[in-house]
Amino acid sequence: MCRYISFFFDDSSDNPADTVRVACPCSHGRTEEWLKLNPEGPYTEGHYLPGGIVECRIPYRTSARAADSIISRWPTFADFESWVTIQTLPFYKNGYDAAGYDRRGYDRDGYDEEGYDRRGYDRDGRDEEGYDRRGYDRDGYDEEGYDEEGYDVYGYDEYGYDRDGRDRNGRDEDGYDEDGYDEYGYNRNGYDRDGALRGD
């Protein structure tokens, strides 16, 4: 689906605004097909975007002259959209084209021809990369690889601790293993496994 509003124009005209052609505001391909425009020219693609930006493409660059001509005719996006709505009436019955899409390219359920809604989610509530609206994939992990509780596929958080508070070496935040000994073999009271005090 092209960006809304898509149109064609002839840059060789003295006044390109006079040559603007549009049948499907969300698809250059459909406009070209429905109006039987010659893909070899003279018409080339353009966009009038909601933010007021007009893009007029010609080979290898854009045409500022054509954009100025169109903005002079339709100073705002709303002006252009109103004109486009009238121009496209023959192609939209009750607001939808023959394929069942409205002028913005969405069907009656709110999905485009690729199956995504206006926010970019499919019917299962996932975007193109497979993430849901909360940012989790089908396995329950976000883009950084963490689940809702903040643990990765191996069960460790961003600091390297598992749900029991132990790192990959089995030690807690204070550096003690499950038996209560640090990496040097001493417990919190300073004794080793044989009962000898540290430093003795």
TIMI-828350 format. One record per residue: residue number from 0; residue in one letter; x, y, z of N, C-alpha, C in turn. Coordinates in steps of 0.1 Angstrom, whole numbers, plus 5000, padded with zeros to 4 digits. Each point is the difference from the previous one (the first is absolute). Example, Ala and Ser with C-alpha at 12.3 -4.5 7.8 and 13.67 -1.06 7.14 Angstrom:
<nodes>
   n res   nx   ny   nz  cax  cay  caz   cx   cy   cz
   0   a 5132 4943 5078 4991 5012 5000 5009 5012 5000
   1   s 4996 5011 4993 5009 5011 5000 4992 5011 5008
</nodes>
This chain:
<nodes>
   n res   nx   ny   nz  cax  cay  caz   cx   cy   cz
   0   m 5008 4988 5000 4992 5012 5000 5009 5012 5000
   1   c 4997 5010 4991 5007 5012 4999 4996 5010 5011
   2   r 5008 5010 5002 4996 5010 5010 4988 5009 4995
   3   y 4992 5003 5009 4988 5008 4998 5004 5015 5000
   4   i 4997 5008 4990 4993 4998 4988 5010 4998 4989
   5   s 4998 4990 4991 5008 4997 4989 4994 5005 4987
   6   f 5008 5005 4991 4994 5006 4988 5010 4999 4989
   7   f 4996 5003 4987 5009 5001 4989 5000 5015 4995
   8   f 5010 5004 4993 5001 5013 4994 5009 5000 4988
   9   d 4999 5011 4992 5009 5001 4988 5009 5012 5002
  10   d 5012 4998 5003 5010 5011 5003 5003 5008 4987
  11   s 4997 4995 4989 5003 5007 4987 4990 5011 4998
  12   s 4989 5000 5007 4989 5010 4998 5005 5014 5005
  13   d 4994 5010 4994 5003 5014 5005 4995 5001 5014
  14   n 4989 4994 5004 4994 5000 5013 4997 4986 5004
  15   p 5009 4993 5007 4998 4986 5004 4988 4998 5008
  16   a 4995 5010 5007 4988 4998 5008 4988 4996 4991
  17   d 5000 5005 4988 4989 4997 4990 5000 4986 4996
  18   t 5011 4993 5002 5002 4986 4995 4998 4989 5011
  19   v 4997 5004 5012 4999 4991 5011 4989 4989 4998
  20   r 5004 4988 5001 4990 4989 4998 5000 4991 5012
  21   v 4989 4996 5005 4998 4991 5011 4987 4993 4999
  22   a 5000 4987 5002 4988 4992 5001 5000 4992 5013
  23   c 5011 4995 5005 5002 4993 5013 5010 5008 5008
  24   p 4996 5007 5010 5009 5009 5007 5011 4993 5008
  25   c 4999 4986 5001 5010 4993 5008 5008 4990 4991
  26   s 4998 5001 4987 5008 4991 4992 5002 5006 4986
  27   h 5013 5002 4997 5004 5004 4986 4996 4989 4990
  28   g 5002 4988 5004 4997 4989 4991 4985 4999 4995
  29   r 4991 5002 5010 4986 5000 4997 4996 5012 4992
  30   t 5005 5012 5003 4998 5012 4992 5004 4998 4986
  31   e 5012 4995 4998 5005 4997 4987 4992 4991 4992
  32   e 4995 4989 5007 4991 4990 4994 4987 5006 4996
  33   w 4993 5006 5010 4987 5005 4998 4998 5011 4990
  34   l 5011 5009 5000 4999 5011 4990 5007 4996 4987
  35   k 5006 4988 5000 5007 4995 4988 5011 5010 4996
  36   l 5008 5004 5009 5011 5009 4998 5012 4991 4994
  37   n 5007 5006 4991 5011 4993 4993 5012 5000 5010
  38   p 5004 4988 5004 5012 4999 5010 5013 5006 4994
  39   e 5000 5002 4987 5012 5006 4994 5000 5015 5001
  40   g 4990 5006 5004 4999 5014 5002 4989 5006 4992
  41   p 4998 5013 5001 5008 5010 5006 4998 5001 5015
  42   y 4990 4993 5006 4997 5002 5014 5010 4993 5009
  43   t 5003 5007 5011 5009 4994 5010 4993 5002 5014
  44   e 5006 4993 5010 4993 4999 5013 5002 5012 5009
  45   g 4990 5002 5008 5001 5011 5010 4992 4997 5013
  46   h 5003 5007 5011 4993 4998 5012 4996 5014 5006
  47   y 4988 5001 5005 4997 5012 5009 4997 4994 5013
  48   l 5009 5002 5010 5000 4994 5013 4992 5008 5010
  49   p 4994 4994 5010 4992 5007 5010 5008 5011 5007
  50   g 5013 4999 5001 5007 5011 5006 5002 5012 4991
  51   g 4995 5000 4988 5001 5011 4991 5011 4999 4990
  52   i 5008 4989 5000 5011 4999 4991 4996 4994 4987
  53   v 5004 5006 4989 4997 4995 4987 5013 4995 4993
  54   e 4999 4987 4996 5012 4994 4993 4996 4997 4986
  55   c 5007 5005 4991 4998 4998 4985 5012 4994 4994
  56   r 4999 4987 4997 5012 4993 4995 5001 5001 4985
  57   i 5012 5002 4996 5003 4999 4985 5013 4992 5000
  58   p 5004 4995 4989 5012 4991 4999 5012 5006 5007
  59   y 5005 4992 5010 5013 5003 5007 4999 5012 5010
  60   r 4988 5006 5002 4999 5011 5009 4985 5004 5002
  61   t 4998 5010 5008 4986 5005 5002 4999 5014 4993
  62   s 4987 5004 4997 4998 5012 4993 4994 5010 5010
  63   a 5008 5010 5004 4995 5011 5008 4990 5009 4993
  64   r 5002 5001 4987 4991 5008 4992 4986 4994 5000
  65   a 4999 4987 4998 4987 4993 5000 4994 5001 5014
  66   a 5008 4999 5011 4994 5000 5013 4995 5014 5003
  67   d 5007 5011 4996 4995 5013 5002 4987 5003 4992
  68   s 4999 4994 4988 4988 5002 4992 4988 4993 5008
  69   i 5002 4989 5005 4989 4992 5007 4997 5008 5013
  70   i 5010 5004 5008 4997 5007 5012 4993 5014 4997
  71   s 5003 5006 4989 4993 5012 4996 4985 4998 4997
  72   r 4998 4988 4994 4985 4997 4997 4993 4995 5013
  73   w 5007 4991 5008 4994 4995 5012 5010 5003 5012
  74   p 4998 5011 5006 5010 5005 5011 5001 4990 5012
  75   t 4989 4993 5003 5001 4991 5011 4996 4986 4996
  76   f 5004 4990 5009 4997 4986 4998 4984 4999 4999
  77   a 4993 5006 5009 4986 4999 5000 4994 5005 4987
  78   d 5005 5011 4994 4995 5004 4987 5002 4989 4989
  79   f 5012 4994 5000 5003 4990 4990 4991 4988 5003
  80   e 4999 4996 5012 4992 4988 5003 4985 5002 4996
  81   s 4995 5012 5002 4986 5003 4996 4998 4998 4985
  82   w 5010 5005 4992 5000 4999 4986 5001 4986 4996
  83   v 5009 4992 5006 5002 4986 4997 4987 4992 5002
  84   t 4993 5003 5011 4988 4993 5003 4990 5001 4989
  85   i 4999 5012 4994 4991 5002 4989 5004 4993 4988
  86   q 5013 5000 4997 5006 4994 4988 4998 4985 5001
  87   t 5000 4994 5012 5000 4986 5001 4986 4994 5002
  88   l 4990 5008 5001 4987 4995 5002 4995 4989 4991
  89   p 5004 5000 4987 4995 4990 4991 5006 4986 5003
  90   f 5011 5000 5008 5007 4987 5003 4996 4995 5013
  91   y 4993 5007 5008 4996 4996 5014 4985 5000 5002
  92   k 4995 4988 5001 4985 4998 5002 4998 4999 5016
  93   n 4993 5009 5005 4998 5000 5015 5013 5001 5007
  94   g 5010 5007 4994 5012 5002 5007 5011 4989 4998
  95   y 4996 4990 4992 5010 4989 4998 5001 4997 4985
  96   d 5013 4996 4996 5002 4997 4986 4995 4985 4997
  97   a 5002 4996 4988 4995 4987 4996 5007 4988 5008
  98   a 5012 5003 5005 5007 4990 5008 4996 5000 5015
  99   g 4992 5010 5004 4995 5001 5013 5009 5009 5009
 100   y 5008 5009 4994 5009 5009 5008 4995 5014 4999
 101   d 5002 5008 5011 4996 5014 5000 5011 5008 4994
 102   r 4999 5013 5000 5010 5009 4993 5013 4999 5007
 103   r 5001 4997 5012 5013 4999 5007 5006 4986 4999
 104   g 4992 4990 4994 5005 4987 4997 4997 4990 5011
 105   y 4989 5002 5008 4996 4991 5010 4986 4994 4997
 106   d 4998 4987 5003 4987 4994 4998 4991 5003 5011
 107   r 4988 4994 5000 4989 5003 5009 5004 4997 5015
 108   d 5010 4990 5001 5004 4996 5013 5012 5009 5005
 109   g 5005 5009 4991 5011 5008 5004 5014 4995 4997
 110   y 5001 4991 4990 5013 4994 4997 5003 5003 4985
 111   d 5013 5002 4997 5004 5003 4987 5002 4987 4992
 112   e 5004 5000 4988 5001 4988 4992 5011 4991 5004
 113   e 5009 5005 5008 5010 4991 5006 4996 4994 5014
 114   g 4988 5004 5004 4995 4995 5013 5003 5007 5012
 115   y 5004 5013 4999 5004 5008 5012 4990 5012 5002
 116   d 4997 5003 5013 4992 5011 5002 5008 5013 5000
 117   r 4993 5011 5004 5006 5013 4999 5012 5002 5009
 118   r 5001 4992 5010 5011 5001 5009 5011 4989 4997
 119   g 4998 4993 4989 5010 4990 4996 4999 4986 5006
 120   y 4988 4997 5005 4999 4987 5006 4990 4991 4992
 121   d 5003 4987 4999 4992 4991 4992 4988 4995 5008
 122   r 4992 4991 4995 4988 4996 5007 5003 4992 5013
 123   d 5012 4995 5001 5004 4994 5013 5006 5010 5010
 124   g 5000 5012 4995 5006 5011 5009 5015 5001 5000
 125   r 5006 4995 4989 5015 5001 4999 5004 5008 4989
 126   d 5012 5007 5001 5006 5008 4990 5008 4992 4990
 127   e 5006 5006 4990 5007 4993 4990 5012 4991 5005
 128   e 5005 5004 5012 5011 4993 5006 4995 4989 5010
 129   g 4987 4999 5001 4994 4990 5009 4998 5004 5014
 130   y 5001 5013 5003 4998 5004 5014 4986 5005 5002
 131   d 4994 4997 5012 4987 5005 5003 5000 5015 5005
 132   r 4988 5005 5003 4999 5014 5004 5008 5004 5012
 133   r 5004 4990 5008 5008 5002 5012 5014 4999 4997
 134   g 5004 4995 4988 5014 4999 4996 5006 4986 5002
 135   y 4991 4990 5001 5005 4986 5003 4998 4991 4988
 136   d 5009 4991 4996 4998 4991 4989 4992 4988 5004
 137   r 4998 4990 4992 4992 4989 5002 5005 4991 5012
 138   d 5013 5001 5002 5006 4993 5011 4999 5007 5013
 139   g 4996 5013 5000 4998 5008 5012 5013 5009 5003
 140   y 5008 5002 4990 5012 5008 5002 5000 5013 4992
 141   d 5005 5011 5006 5000 5013 4993 5012 5000 4991
 142   e 5002 5012 4994 5011 5002 4990 5014 4998 5006
 143   e 5001 5002 5013 5013 4998 5007 5002 4986 5005
 144   g 4989 4992 4998 5001 4986 5004 4996 4996 5014
 145   y 4992 5009 5006 4995 4998 5014 4985 4998 5000
 146   d 4996 4991 5010 4985 4998 5001 4994 5011 5009
 147   e 4987 4999 5003 4993 5010 5008 5006 5002 5013
 148   e 5006 4990 5006 5006 5001 5013 5015 5005 4999
 149   g 5005 5002 4988 5013 5005 4998 5011 4989 4999
 150   y 4996 4988 4997 5010 4989 4999 5002 4996 4985
 151   d 5012 4996 4997 5003 4995 4986 4996 4986 4998
 152   v 5002 4994 4989 4997 4986 4997 5007 4990 5009
 153   y 5011 5004 5006 5008 4992 5009 4996 5002 5014
 154   g 4991 5010 5003 4995 5002 5013 5008 5010 5008
 155   y 5008 5009 4993 5008 5010 5007 4995 5014 4997
 156   d 5001 5009 5010 4995 5014 4997 5012 5008 4994
 157   e 4998 5013 4998 5010 5008 4993 5013 5001 5008
 158   y 4999 4997 5013 5012 5001 5008 5007 4986 5002
 159   g 4994 4990 4994 5006 4987 5000 4996 4991 5011
 160   y 4988 5003 5006 4995 4991 5011 4988 4993 4997
 161   d 4998 4988 5004 4988 4992 4998 4989 5004 5010
 162   r 4989 4993 4999 4988 5003 5009 5003 4997 5015
 163   d 5011 4992 5002 5004 4997 5014 5010 5009 5005
 164   g 5004 5010 4991 5010 5010 5004 5014 4995 4998
 165   r 5002 4990 4991 5014 4995 4998 5005 5003 4986
 166   d 5013 5002 4999 5006 5003 4987 5003 4987 4993
 167   r 5006 5000 4988 5003 4988 4993 5010 4991 5006
 168   n 5007 5005 5010 5009 4992 5008 4993 4994 5013
 169   g 4987 5003 5001 4993 4995 5012 5002 5009 5012
 170   r 5005 5012 4999 5002 5008 5011 4990 5011 5002
 171   d 4997 5004 5012 4990 5011 5002 5007 5014 4999
 172   e 4993 5010 5003 5005 5014 4998 5012 5002 5009
 173   d 5001 4993 5011 5011 5002 5009 5012 4991 4996
 174   g 4998 4991 4990 5011 4992 4996 5000 4986 5006
 175   y 4989 4996 5007 5000 4987 5006 4992 4990 4992
 176   d 5005 4987 5000 4993 4990 4993 4988 4994 5009
 177   e 4994 4990 4995 4988 4994 5007 5003 4995 5013
 178   d 5013 4996 5002 5004 4995 5013 5005 5011 5010
 179   g 5000 5012 4994 5004 5011 5008 5015 5004 5000
 180   y 5007 4995 4990 5014 5003 5000 5004 5009 4988
 181   d 5010 5009 5002 5004 5008 4989 5010 4993 4991
 182   e 5005 5008 4990 5009 4993 4990 5013 4995 5006
 183   y 5003 5005 5012 5012 4996 5007 4998 4989 5010
 184   g 4987 4996 5001 4997 4989 5008 4996 5003 5015
 185   y 4997 5013 5002 4996 5004 5014 4986 5004 5000
 186   n 4993 4997 5012 4986 5004 5002 5000 5015 5005
 187   r 4988 5004 5003 4998 5014 5005 5007 5003 5013
 188   n 5002 4989 5008 5007 5002 5013 5015 4999 4999
 189   g 5004 4998 4987 5015 4999 4998 5006 4987 5002
 190   y 4992 4989 5001 5005 4986 5001 5000 4993 4987
 191   d 5010 4991 4998 5000 4992 4988 4992 4987 5003
 192   r 4999 4991 4991 4992 4988 5001 5006 4990 5011
 193   d 5012 5002 5004 5006 4992 5010 4999 5007 5014
 194   g 4994 5012 5000 4998 5007 5013 5011 5009 5004
 195   a 5010 5001 4991 5011 5009 5003 4996 5014 4997
 196   l 5004 5009 5009 4997 5015 4999 5010 5006 4989
 197   r 4994 5009 4992 5009 5007 4990 5012 5006 5007
 198   g 5011 4998 4994 5012 5007 5006 5008 4992 5010
 199   d 4993 4989 5005 5008 4992 5010 5010 4991 4993
</nodes>
